[in-house]
């Protein structure tokens, strides 16, 4: 099964929301994709942030059971590893150069190389989380289209 891993810093905001949103999109499309998330500097077992849980709840997604996972080598067996920022992508590639071709900034992958970092909403209030959730949703809709196109070939 095709595996996608979302990576951010703490795995309590962006990557956890990205994984939850993408699971919903994948289920709605009737696709089978394994989806996970982790954080480069995550503290194992931390829950998603209150704001992330609230924003996802508004979108009909329950993020309350999420627990953060620190980036570990065993998680890097995904077919596609998508980070939220260029610095996160570079960190992974510097530490695991063999992953070249599988690690991208989410926006870089869906926009054919053109990208912007998805800013960390941590500590910025609920409106920042809503903005990030919308940005993620938009990019993840493009992601499922790209994956569908590749699987048709």
BELGIUR-V38652 format. One record per residue. OMEGA is omega as a letter, one per 20 degrees, with the letter a starting at -180 (999 if undefined). BURIAL is I if it has 9 or more other ideal C-beta (glycine too) atoms within 8 Angstrom, else O. Layout:
BEGIN
OMEGA_BURIAL / OMEGA_BURIAL
END
This chain:
BEGIN
r_O / a_I / r_I / r_I / r_I / a_I / r_I / a_I / a_I / a_I / r_I / a_I / a_I / a_I / r_I / r_I / r_I / a_I / a_I / r_I / a_I / r_I / r_I / r_I / a_I / r_I / a_O / r_O / a_O / a_O / r_I / r_O / r_I / a_I / r_I / r_I / r_I / a_I / a_I / a_I / a_O / r_I / a_O / r_O / r_O / r_I / r_I / r_I / r_I / a_O / r_I / r_I / a_I / a_I / r_I / r_I / r_I / a_O / r_I / a_O / r_I / a_O / a_I / a_O / a_O / r_I / a_O / r_I / r_I / r_I / r_I / a_O / a_O / r_O / a_I / r_I / r_O / r_I / a_O / a_I / a_I / r_I / r_I / a_I / r_I / a_I / r_O / r_I / a_I / r_O / a_I / a_I / r_I / a_O / a_O / a_I / r_O / a_O / r_I / a_O / r_O / a_I / a_I / r_I / a_I / a_I / r_I / a_I / a_I / a_I / r_I / r_O / r_O / a_O / r_I / r_O / r_I / a_I / r_O / a_I / a_I / r_I / a_O / r_O / a_O / a_O / r_O / r_I / r_I / r_I / r_I / r_I / r_I / r_O / r_I / a_I / r_I / a_O / a_I / r_I / r_I / a_I / a_I / r_I / a_O / r_I / r_I / r_I / a_O / a_O / r_O / a_O / 999_O
END
